[in-house]
Structures are given as C-alpha cells and as structure tokens.
Amino acid sequence: MAATESNPIIFYDIESAPDLPEAKAWSPSTWKTRLTLNYKRLPYKTIYLSLPEIAPTLQGLGLEPPERKTGPFAFTLPVIIDPTPSGPKVVRDSAEIARYLDATYPDPERTLFPSGSHALQAYFDRTLNARLLPLCVSLIVPLVPSILDEKGAEYYNRTRAELLGKPLSEVRPKGADLDKAWESFKAELDVVVAALQNNDVERGGPGGSYLMGNKFSFVDCVMVGLFIWMNKVKPEADGNAWERIKGWHNGRWERLWKKSEEFMQVD
C-alpha cells in the first residue's frame, strides 16, 4: 500500500460555510469519493477548497480541462492525489477514482466493482445523472448557496445563473409546480425500485438493502451521495428533502442509508 497514515491520500472537497458545521462535506460528487475511501478503509486527508479556488488549484496540479468542458465547469471536484512509490498520482472524477482505488488497493472483501459489474454500474451512474439530476436542478440546486462560504456562494449563484439563464431565486418552483416536481422525482425513483425488486429473495435474488443486494458497491456511493446532499441543504417550506424521500417505497432508501452509515465519516 502506498498511502499510509503518515503519508495519506490527499482528497479535495468543497468548502461550506464555516458557521454551519452540519453542512461540512455537502457535495454529492465528492461524497461518492468520500464513501469510496471510507469503504476501502484507506488513509486520507481532506483539503477543502472554496468554489472559485478549484480551477487555479487543479491547474497548479498540472491538470487540463476535460475534453469539451469550458468555463466555470471545466475544473470540478473530486480529485485525489495518491502518494505512489513512483511519485504522486493525480486522479479526478468519482467513477475514475473508484476504479483506480479498486485496482491500486485491491481488497476482495471491499471491492467497489465486483467482477462483471463495471458496465452495469456505469450505466446506472449515467442513467441517474440523466434522469434525477435535472430534477435536482430545480429542487435542490437553488438551496445550495445557503450552506456555502461567502466566496463560494457568490460564485455558485453567478455561474448557475449564467448556465440556467436566470437567477437561482427564480429557479425553484412554488405551489402546485413544486408538488409536481416532487411527483416527478418520485416517479423516477419508482423506476429504480422496480428494478431493485429483482434483488428480493422471493424473486430469486440475494436480498439485502444495497443496490446490488447484499454487497456494497460504487452505485451505492452514487445514490447515498445524492441523499446526503439533499439532507445537507437548508429546507424550504416543503421541508427537508431527505426526510421526505426516506419514507418512500416502504422505507427502502432509509434502509440503504442506515446500511451505509458506517462509511459516512467526515475527517
């Protein structure tokens, strides 16, 4: 193992408001990597960056913008630096980081990609991004600035307004439109649950509360990271988003959360 307690993996995460310790470690993207590191029991140290600090920091590490990405979204977190024997190895993107750590720190009992699951997990991750995240743009994104540090909140408000073509204060629906947005979100989770029912013992599956049944995997990091984000933002009149969701589908998502709590440590 290259990383040790005295020479840990460096993990870059996004800063939150200093007077809101409960909001620390809020991003669903970086939570995927935090859950990965915790699950694999790897030593790491978190460096928190305010949003406008991310691009210059990553450029300082020698990173170039990913292909076809420009502007304020060209440089994003998570990023890790692994202190390998041949020198520091910089890896970015939560899925790439998970695959890298599985290969570099193999542990048959703690693998994130069980044999044969790479393609299916990638498909789930991309499908989730395509189906659920657009709904989060209206339901959750407008609430994020309230938990950010001052520089981060200004940056977040400005860049998201440029992307969406209007101020964030005008993005979140109200009244009947808000109810419809939550109905749409639940409908997307209905589809996920319909597939997960094939894990039930009654259908010949392995049982268990994880998305692959009784085995924690990267797709659990994806799903749990999303729920943690929804729990971190300050609630509006419709209440805390996670408190709403955890009662859906006979408590399936709350069971997933509870099974994953041991991997939710924040250093």
N, C-alpha and C positions, 0 to 999 in steps of 0.2 A: 504494500500500500504506500503510495506516495504521500498522501495527506496524513498529517498527524495532529495531535492536539497542540503541539508547539509550532507546527507549520501547516495550518489548516487551509482548506479550500476557501477562497475569497468569493463571496456571493453578494452581488449588487442588487439592492432592493430600493423601493421608492419611499422617500420621506413622507411622513404625515405631520399633522400639527403637533408641536411639542407639548401643548397643554391638553392633548387628548391621547393619553397612553393607551386607552382601549382601542384606538384606531391604528396603532402601530402594526405594520405589515398588513396592508389592505388590498394590494393589487391581486386580481385573480391570475394574472400572468406569472407574477413572481411567486405566488403561493404554490403553483404547480411545481416549481423547483424547490421551494422550501419543504414541501411534503415529500418530494423525492429524496432530498438529502436526509431528512429525519427518518424516513422509512429505511433507508440503506445504512443508517447509523454512521454517517460519515462526519468527521470533524470539519466544521466550517465557521467562518467569521463573516458577519453581515456588515456591509458598508452601505449606509443609506444615502441616497442622492436626491436632492430636490429635482423636480422635473426638468428645469432648464439647465441643470448640471449634467444631465445624462449624455447629451451629444458630445460636449467637449471632453468628458471623461473617457468615453468609448473611443473617440478619435485619438486621445492620448495613449490608449492601449494599442493603437495601430489598426483599428477596425475601420472598414469602409462601409458605406451604406449598402444594404442588401439590394440585389437587382430589382429595379422597378420601384424602389421606395425613395421618396424625396421629401424635403420639407421637414416639419417637426416630428413626423412619424418615421423618419429614416433610421433613427437610432432609438432602440427600445430595450427595455429590460424584460426578462432576466439575462444576466451574463455571469459566468463564473470564471475564476482563474484557478486551475488545478496545478499545484506545485509538483510537477512530474520530475523524475530523476534527470530527464534531458532538458529541463527548463520549464518555465510557466506555460501552461496551455490554456488559451482563452477559448471558451465555448459560449455561444449565445443561442437563444430560442429554447423554450422549455422542453419541447419534444426532443430536440437535438441533444440538450443537456442530459435528459433522462437516458437516451440511448448511449451516449458517451459514458455516463457513470455506470450503467449496467455492464458495458464492455470492459471498462477500465478497472472497476471494482466488482468483479463477479462474485455473487453470493447466491447459490442455488435456492436458499431459503428466502431471499429477499430480492428476487428479480422483478423488475417492473414490466418486462416484456417476456412472459412465458413463451416457450417455443411455439412458433406458428401463429402468434397473436399480433405481430408487428403491423401487418396490413389492416387487420380489422380495427385495431386501436387507432391507427392513423385515420381510418375512415370515420370512426366515431368522433374523434377530435375535430376533424374538419366539418363534419355534419353539425356538431354542436355549435361551432363558430358561425356556420352559415344560418342556422335556424334560431338559436337562442340569443346570440349576441346582438342582432339587430333590434330585438325587443328590449334588451337591456339598455340600448342607446337612449330610449325614451323613458324607461322605468328607473334606471339606476345611475347612468352617467350624469344627469343633472344634479344628483345629490353628492357627487364626489368632492367638489371644491370645498364643501363644508368641513371636511376632515383633513385638508391639506395644509401644509405650511404656507406662509404668505406668498412667497415667490412661486411655489408650486400651484397655488390656487389661481393666481393671475395668469400663469402660463396655460393651465388647463382650460380656464374659461375662454381665453383668447383663441387658442388653437382649435378647440372643439367648436367654437362659434364659427370660425373660418371654414371648418370642414362641413358643418351642418347648414351653414348659410343663415343662421340666426342665433341670437343669444341663448345660452343654456336655460335661462329663466323662462324661455318660451317653448322649450322642447318637451318638457314633461306634460302629458295630457292631464285633464281635470275632469271631474264628474263622471258622466257616463263613458266618456272616451277612456278614462283611466281604468274603469271596470272592464272595458273591452280589451284593453291592453293586457291586463292580468289574465283574462279568459284566454287570450291568445297564447300567453306564456304557459299556462296550464295545459292547453291543448298540445303544445309541443312536447311537454313532459309526459303527456298521455301516451304519445308515440314511443318514447323511450321506455316507459313502463311496460307497454305491450310487448316489446322485445325482451325486456328483462324477465318477464314471467316465464320465459323458456328456461330460466335457471332453477325454477321451482322443482322440488323433489317430485311433486305429483306429475310433472311433465318429463321426468327422467333426467332433470338437471342436477347440479351438485348442491343446490340450496345455498344459503349464505346471503349476506347483506351487501357484498361488494358487487360492482358491475359485472365482474367475471365470476360471480358466485361466491365461493368461499376463499378467493385469492385476491389480495390487494394488488392493483396494477396501476399503470400510468393513467388510464382513463378515470380512475377514482380521484387522482390528483386533479384532473381537469374538472370533474363535477364538484368535488368538495371545495376547490379553489373558488369556483363561481359562487357557491353558497356562503363561503366566508366573506367574500367581497360584499354580498348582499346584506350580510349581518353587520358589517363594519360601518356602512354609511348611516348617517343620521336619518331616522324615519320622518316621513311627512305625515299628512293627515290620514293616509291609508295604512299607517303603521309600519313596523319593521318587516322588510321583505322576507327575511328568513323565517320569522315567526309565522308568516302566512303560509309559506311553502312547506314547512316541516310537517304540517298536518295533512297534506295532500296524500293521496294514494295509500291510504291505510298506514301512514307513518313510514313508508319505505325510505324517504330521504332522511328522516331523523335517525333511522337505524343506521344508514350509511354514515352519517355524521358521527354518531356515537362510536361506531366501529373504527373510525378514522381518527378519533380524538387523540390517541397516543402519538400520532405523527404531526400534531399541530403546535409543537413547541415553537416559541419565538425566543431566539437567543438574546 
